[in-house]
């Protein structure tokens, strides 16, 4: 796959009428789901479109379920809900008076959500969650290790790494000052990256605990992505694609690779191709671009609207890497068919 193969992807746009909190595909790529601020899950498949009212309020967090055919959503109604591709819903957790703003899952089976200062963790096959101990502050993000054996929570002062099978045991802690708002493992399990409130990225080498800081972003970093080979780490919050090289000795003392400056708009969402060094960036003005890290070039997939373009926040690739979905704050859902270009 190269940008030369993608000259004019087929684009479809839909107006969902409310902020899009997340997008995800089923594992086979046949169904796309988009979660909205109106508490709805929009399901799109070849057979047709269905809208499900999953929450009595807004969806705040969203992820594909480990079973590959359903989706997890957390809401401001204090509920964690599983929605199947057929539109059936199941309440997995209810915590009245709380918001479920963080949810995550691992393809091997476990999944988790944050409830205030705690994680609720479902081990593979579990019908009910186990609770971790309280963190120093509200949990702002979570991620599973590549093998699914550990779940890591981001919070003020760093991260806490818990064993999925033994959530009651003391976690490993990795400390760094300030608030951490996102966390992502490298696919090879060697690094753990967080986004901080200080317009920066912080990374730990898990073998030694040694850490490093990459700063200078224009706004607060909210999303982090790694290439499948773990070589490159990218994020939103810049006006171009910014890639840090973790091969060899890593990025310490080295500048990042930067390309695709486009019209100067700041990136507000990013997703990585599941196998190749390609990225989809969504921007504050509603534009969407594809970045080719090998060729250090970009391709405009959608020009920003002429007036009142809203930030693109939610982006996802299908598992085969040929379909992309992007959701914006104004409820615009766009799909891009790269293979038929």
ABEGO torsion letter per residue (X at the ends): XBAAABABBBBBBBBAGBBBABBBBBAAGABBBBBBAAGBBBBBBAAEBBBBBABBEBBABBBBBAAGABBBBBBAAGBBBBBBAAGBBBBABBBBGBBBABBBBBAAGBBBBBBEABBBBBBBGBABBBBBBBBABBBABBBBBAAGABBBBBBBGEBBBBBAABAABBBBBBBBBEBBABBBBBAAGABBBBBBAAGBBBBBBAAAGBBBBBBGBABBBABBBBBAAGABBBBBGBABBBBBBABEAEABGBBBBBBGAEAGBBBABBBBBAABBBBBBBBAAGBBBBBBAAAGBBBBABBBBABGBBBBABBBBBAAGABBBBBBAAGBBBBBBAAAX
